[in-house]
Amino acid sequence: MIQDRGRAFSPKEAIAEGAAPGIAVLPFSVQSAELEEWREGMVDLVSTNLDGVAGLRTIDSRTVLARWREAVPGNEVADLETALDVGRRAGARYVLLGSAVAIGGGVRLSADVYDTGDGSKLGQGTVDGAPDSVFALVDRLSIEVLRAVLRGQERDLPTVNLARVTTTSLPALKAYLQGEVLFREGDFEAAIPAYERAVEADSTFALAHYRLAHAHGWSAIQGDLTQEAIERAARFADRLPERERVVVLAERALLQGSLDGIEPLEELVRRYPDDVEAWYTLGDTYFHLGEQTLIDPLEEGTKAFARATELDPTFAPAYIHQIDTAIYESDSARAAGLIATYDRLASGSEMATALRFAFALALGDSATRAKTWAALDTTSVSLEQGIYYYLMSTAHLKLHAEIHEKQIQAAGPGRAGGATFSYSWIITLLGRPAEALRTADSPEFPAESAPDFLYYLHARGLPIPLERLQRTLALDAIDSENPVHLLYAGAYAAERGEWQDHAAAIRQLRESAGISLAAGDSVEARFGEGAAGALEGYAAWRRGQREEALRLLRSSERVVTGHVFRHRVNQTIRWWIGDLLEEMGRPSEAARYFYSVTFNDP
């Protein structure tokens, strides 16, 4: 769990750390159209084999390719000095220059290894074989490269097995590499079928499942497909090298709303300060969960994303949340520049269109906004795909409300539950709680969301009719299988001195946590147990046991985390802690908690 609450990890700290000697595997030269896909593909394959062996670390493939494209146009072959310079700028001590040549019915892979310091050649390796034996060929070539780097210490060489850490299927690997090109360009919708072909060819291909989850997460089709794919990736993560395994498990933690991935990612970028994927995943985790660690998620997320795009300016996904942040902060110049970059990388993608629309609605002049509203009626990019997501700041709340009104009208009767719920939140933040309560009485408002919505208003001191609270938050009125509802019902019972109902809520939470743990769902079990602890802390506070209350609430705050409704539970606990610290005469500590809660509210 996080040691320094409210303190993020910066790129400078990672770069300052001493890292192991790096080797940059450069794109291979190829002399046959049939081998073209291995030009950049070999960068990933050979890097995977060499990473972590005998104290070496491979420079992240995205960083290598970014430096390469800056120096070598198109598919040209670099001379030695250019190759060495690419390696130096990527932070490598060694570079590997390779080639793939078709010979008769076979293929020959060759590699030369150089020291970037003095340009000396350390050695070379050459292997021949059948084109459909690429894994075995790369394994053998890796051994030859290691001999060159380790200068003949063959007895120390490990057994390398690329097929184990990637896939044993050549069709799966080809489909995965096709998906990677599309993903890096930000064309998530087009990448999905490629990754699906990869996992269809090899159902144990962990990296393909991971990327499929990521692509679904950025597409219009999310939810269950994203979660199913990341769970499959995690199931086979033991087949991966450590660094890929850390990223996959951290991504699963992020999707689960858990903070467990943060420390491993921070340690990973210390050891591999050139790893684009690690920086990107750390930034994504800060952006979505950082508030729950008492850091500024936009500032710290942007730092990590900026490091990723500094390392690889062509990695389109790492620009998206930087654009979000610029729009959020009404920084029109920065947002326009970032969107222009994203357009160059992902021209024609639905994400690029959504970002342009969000920018125009939030920061454009009146004529631009009117034109954009009209265009929304004809574009394939729907409001539901998240244009409004980029507008969630105090400066854009009125626009956000207008978007939700259009969503409600477009959905029609009986189909606008989600938009009605969101609209109620927005107009509450706009200072219209009475109207929000009337909207919550609408038949369109989802009944299962009422406890969350009403307790949020109540906890912040907004006037809610007593009968309405009782009808919604009484223990016998809520869904007893929903831990979020149980926490709110238990807290409301404590406020009213109904200690039997409070104790019953705690008991039900712990019983449910036990059932989840027995079923192997440790995340759900931890949330339930943490919610029970939060209720105990809240009761201690109500009874005047402030130190004990603070201990229990802080302990619960670190495990009762998540997205959407669970995020608001964590907000509620942080609000309690802020109030409690203020009562205890510790205003500076309280301020950090209040800021973390109100940073998204007016």
ZIJO-V145535 format. One record per residue. PHI is phi in degrees with one decimal (NA if undefined). PSI is psi in whole degrees, 0 to 359 (999 if undefined). D_LAST is the distance of its C-alpha to the last C-alpha in whole Angstrom. Layout:
PHI|PSI|D_LAST  PHI|PSI|D_LAST
This chain:
NA|163|30  -67.0|132|28  -86.5|315|30  -102.5|92|27  -65.5|131|24  84.3|6|21  -123.4|121|24  -90.3|175|24  -106.8|127|28  -100.9|154|28  -55.8|322|31  -61.2|324|33  -64.5|321|33  -68.2|315|35  -66.3|329|37  -71.1|336|38  -70.3|144|40  -70.8|125|43  -108.4|157|44  -65.3|159|47  -55.8|134|49  -103.7|146|48  -122.8|129|50  -101.1|118|48  -87.8|113|50  -87.0|159|50  -54.9|139|51  -77.1|147|54  -83.3|139|57  -126.5|149|58  -124.4|27|61  -154.5|136|61  -60.7|330|59  -66.7|338|59  -103.0|5|57  -56.2|322|54  -66.7|345|52  -88.0|355|53  -56.0|305|52  -94.4|335|48  -59.6|325|49  -66.9|334|51  -59.8|313|48  -67.5|315|46  -66.9|310|50  -68.5|322|51  -59.8|318|48  -59.0|318|48  -68.6|322|51  -83.8|339|51  -63.3|129|48  83.2|359|48  -85.3|128|52  52.5|38|54  82.3|3|51  -83.1|155|50  -131.5|138|47  -86.9|139|46  -67.3|136|44  -53.5|137|41  -60.9|326|43  -67.0|321|40  -63.7|316|40  -61.1|311|44  -65.1|324|43  -63.7|313|41  -65.5|324|43  -63.2|313|46  -67.0|334|45  -69.0|332|44  -107.8|336|48  -124.8|110|50  -68.9|141|50  52.1|227|50  -105.6|27|52  -67.1|159|54  -96.6|130|56  -82.1|146|55  -77.3|171|58  -61.4|316|58  -63.9|321|56  -64.4|317|53  -61.7|317|53  -64.0|322|53  -66.7|321|50  -59.1|315|48  -62.7|317|49  -62.3|315|48  -69.9|339|45  -85.5|355|44  86.3|24|44  -97.7|146|47  -87.3|330|51  -126.7|153|53  -125.8|149|53  -116.4|120|54  -105.4|124|56  -129.8|169|57  -145.7|152|59  -126.8|122|60  -128.5|132|63  -78.5|129|65  -128.7|107|68  60.2|235|70  -94.2|8|69  -119.9|191|66  -138.7|144|64  -116.5|125|64  -106.5|130|61  -128.7|149|61  -146.8|137|59  -116.8|138|60  -114.5|131|58  -125.9|151|58  -87.2|124|56  -72.3|343|54  -69.5|304|55  -114.2|1|58  77.0|7|59  -72.2|146|61  -86.9|123|62  -86.4|334|62  162.2|183|63  -148.9|167|63  -148.5|147|63  -141.6|135|64  -136.8|145|64  -119.0|151|66  177.9|185|65  -78.1|146|65  -60.0|332|62  -86.1|8|60  -112.7|38|61  -60.4|325|58  -64.4|313|56  -63.9|322|60  -63.2|314|60  -66.3|322|57  -58.8|313|58  -66.3|319|61  -63.3|323|60  -61.3|319|57  -60.9|317|60  -63.7|320|62  -64.5|317|59  -62.5|322|58  -59.7|319|62  -65.6|314|61  -69.8|321|58  -87.7|2|60  54.7|51|63  89.4|7|65  -83.4|59|64  -59.2|328|65  -65.9|341|65  -90.8|358|61  -74.1|134|60  -82.2|168|58  -81.3|121|59  -101.7|146|56  -147.0|89|55  -62.1|322|53  -59.6|326|53  -69.2|321|52  -90.6|349|49  -119.5|273|48  -159.6|153|50  -91.1|359|54  -106.9|122|54  -66.0|317|54  -59.2|322|53  -64.5|317|50  -66.4|319|49  -62.8|316|50  -64.5|321|47  -61.9|315|45  -65.4|325|45  -63.8|318|45  -63.3|322|42  -62.0|320|41  -61.0|314|41  -67.3|320|39  -64.1|315|36  -62.8|333|36  -85.6|358|36  81.3|13|33  -94.1|75|35  -67.1|321|34  -61.9|320|35  -75.0|332|39  -71.6|329|39  -56.1|310|38  -60.5|326|42  -65.5|315|43  -66.7|325|42  -63.9|321|43  -63.3|323|46  -64.3|314|46  -77.1|338|45  -69.9|323|48  -74.0|328|51  -145.8|102|50  -69.9|350|48  -100.7|10|47  -77.9|93|46  -61.1|315|43  -65.3|326|41  -69.2|320|42  -62.3|318|40  -60.4|312|37  -67.1|324|37  -61.6|318|37  -60.1|316|34  -65.2|316|32  -64.4|317|33  -60.8|321|32  -61.8|330|29  -92.4|350|28  -92.4|181|30  -74.8|344|29  -105.6|102|31  -119.6|225|30  61.7|237|29  -60.7|322|33  -62.0|320|34  -64.1|312|32  -66.2|319|33  -62.5|318|36  -66.7|318|37  -70.4|328|35  -66.9|322|37  -67.5|321|40  -61.3|316|40  -65.6|325|39  -61.3|326|42  -107.1|16|44  -66.7|338|42  -68.1|349|45  -82.5|353|47  -97.4|156|45  -62.9|162|45  -56.2|315|43  -67.4|319|40  -68.1|324|40  -63.6|318|40  -59.8|316|37  -66.4|317|35  -62.1|313|36  -69.2|327|35  -67.7|323|32  -65.3|320|31  -63.6|317|32  -58.7|317|30  -60.8|313|27  -65.2|330|27  -79.6|350|28  79.1|22|25  -98.6|148|27  -86.8|4|26  -63.7|338|30  -83.7|348|30  -68.8|307|28  -61.4|315|31  -59.5|323|34  -67.7|318|32  -62.8|322|32  -68.3|323|35  -64.2|317|36  -73.2|340|35  -66.1|316|37  -79.1|328|40  -128.8|73|39  -67.0|353|37  -102.9|9|38  -84.5|105|37  -61.9|315|35  -61.4|319|34  -66.0|316|33  -63.7|319|31  -63.4|315|29  -68.3|323|29  -63.5|316|28  -61.1|318|25  -63.6|322|24  -70.0|316|24  -58.0|315|22  -61.0|316|19  -89.7|330|19  -121.1|356|20  -59.6|323|19  -54.5|325|16  -79.1|358|18  -111.1|9|21  70.9|23|18  -105.8|167|18  -81.5|108|16  -65.9|329|17  -73.1|314|16  -65.0|311|18  -74.4|324|21  -62.5|317|21  -61.9|321|22  -59.5|315|25  -69.3|317|27  -62.3|320|26  -63.8|324|28  -64.6|320|30  -62.6|316|31  -77.5|338|32  -66.1|318|33  -70.2|319|36  -137.6|92|36  -65.8|350|35  -96.7|2|36  -85.6|92|34  -57.9|317|32  -56.6|330|29  -73.6|352|28  -88.0|339|27  -60.8|307|24  -74.1|340|21  -66.6|322|22  -67.7|315|21  -49.8|311|18  -64.2|318|17  -63.2|320|18  -67.0|316|17  -55.1|318|13  -88.8|6|14  57.3|33|15  -91.6|85|18  -65.2|322|21  -65.2|314|24  -67.2|317|23  -61.0|317|22  -62.6|318|25  -65.1|317|28  -67.0|320|27  -65.0|321|27  -61.3|319|30  -63.9|314|31  -62.4|321|30  -60.6|320|32  -64.3|323|35  -82.5|326|35  -129.3|42|34  -57.4|132|35  88.0|351|35  -76.1|155|33  -65.7|328|31  -64.7|318|28  -61.2|319|29  -64.9|316|29  -61.2|319|25  -66.7|320|24  -64.3|319|25  -64.6|316|24  -61.3|317|20  -61.4|315|21  -64.8|319|23  -69.5|321|20  -82.9|321|17  -124.7|0|19  -79.6|167|22  -77.1|178|23  -61.8|321|24  -65.8|319|27  -64.7|319|26  -64.0|316|24  -61.5|317|26  -63.6|322|29  -68.9|318|26  -57.1|317|26  -65.3|321|29  -67.3|332|30  -62.7|336|28  -75.4|344|31  -116.2|346|33  -79.2|158|32  -80.0|349|33  -86.1|112|29  -88.6|161|27  -60.1|325|24  -64.2|340|24  -73.3|357|25  110.1|16|21  -56.3|319|21  -64.3|337|17  -59.1|324|17  -77.4|358|17  -110.2|11|14  -82.5|75|11  -143.1|165|8  -60.8|333|6  -74.1|341|9  -120.5|16|11  -64.7|321|9  -62.7|319|12  -64.3|319|15  -59.3|316|14  -61.7|319|14  -63.5|321|17  -62.6|317|19  -66.7|325|19  -61.1|319|20  -66.8|323|23  -62.4|316|23  -62.8|316|24  -64.4|319|26  -70.1|326|28  -71.0|321|28  84.9|169|30  -57.4|137|31  81.8|357|31  -130.8|15|29  -114.4|25|26  -58.4|311|25  -62.7|316|22  -66.9|323|21  -64.9|317|20  -60.8|312|19  -64.4|321|16  -60.7|320|16  -60.8|318|15  -62.7|315|12  -64.2|314|10  -71.6|337|11  -64.4|313|10  -65.2|336|6  -82.4|3|8  85.0|28|9  -123.8|59|12  -64.9|326|13  -62.6|317|17  -64.8|323|17  -63.0|319|16  -64.8|322|18  -64.9|320|21  -64.2|324|20  -67.9|341|21  -83.5|352|24  -65.5|146|25  -60.2|339|28  -77.3|339|26  -70.2|125|23  -66.9|122|25  -59.6|327|26  -69.0|345|26  -92.4|351|22  -61.7|315|22  -58.0|318|22  -62.9|312|19  -66.4|312|17  -70.5|322|18  -67.9|325|18  -57.7|312|15  -64.7|316|14  -62.4|315|17  -64.8|336|16  -96.8|14|13  82.9|11|15  -78.3|142|14  -72.9|119|18  -120.3|130|20  -53.7|134|24  -55.7|317|26  -61.8|324|28  -67.3|318|25  -63.2|314|24  -61.6|317|28  -65.3|330|29  -96.3|325|26  -108.8|358|26  -62.8|144|30  -56.6|323|32  -82.0|1|34  -104.3|342|31  -94.8|171|30  -78.5|108|31  -71.2|351|33  -95.2|359|33  -102.4|112|29  -64.1|331|28  -64.8|314|25  -64.6|320|26  -62.3|321|28  -64.0|315|26  -65.2|319|23  -65.0|319|27  -65.1|320|28  -66.1|318|25  -65.3|323|25  -64.0|319|29  -62.5|320|29  -61.4|325|26  -91.0|0|29  73.5|20|32  -91.4|78|33  -71.1|334|35  -66.2|317|37  -66.9|323|34  -61.4|313|32  -64.9|323|35  -65.4|322|36  -63.6|317|32  -62.0|315|33  -61.2|316|36  -66.4|323|35  -63.0|317|33  -72.2|324|36  -63.2|316|38  -64.4|321|36  -62.8|320|35  -63.3|319|39  -64.0|317|40  -62.8|318|38  -64.2|319|39  -63.4|330|43  -84.9|0|42  88.6|9|41  -98.0|84|37  -70.1|331|36  -66.0|312|32  -65.6|321|32  -63.0|317|34  -66.5|321|32  -63.3|314|29  -62.8|316|31  -65.2|320|32  -65.5|322|29  -64.7|321|27  -62.6|317|30  -63.1|324|30  -64.4|319|26  -65.3|323|28  -64.7|320|30  -65.7|321|28  -64.9|320|26  -65.5|319|29  -60.8|321|30  -63.6|314|27  -62.2|333|28  -92.1|3|32  88.5|8|31  -93.4|75|32  -66.8|315|29  -62.6|316|31  -64.3|320|32  -61.8|316|28  -63.3|318|27  -60.8|313|29  -67.6|317|29  -67.5|319|25  -66.3|323|25  -64.7|318|28  -70.4|323|26  -55.5|330|23  -81.2|346|25  -119.2|339|27  -87.8|78|24  -126.6|171|23  154.2|196|22  -113.1|159|20  54.3|247|18  -62.8|321|19  -72.6|330|21  -61.8|319|18  -71.4|331|16  -62.6|315|19  -62.4|321|19  -58.5|316|15  -61.6|317|16  -64.3|320|19  -65.9|325|17  -64.2|317|15  -58.3|314|19  -62.2|318|20  -60.1|313|17  -59.9|316|18  -63.6|315|22  -62.8|323|22  -64.5|318|21  -60.9|326|23  -83.1|5|26  75.2|33|25  -123.5|65|24  -64.6|326|20  -66.9|322|20  -69.0|319|21  -60.4|322|18  -60.6|323|15  -63.1|320|16  -70.4|317|15  -63.0|319|12  -62.9|319|11  -63.0|333|12  -85.7|318|11  -90.6|358|7  -63.9|340|8  -104.5|2|7  -115.1|157|4  -73.3|999|0
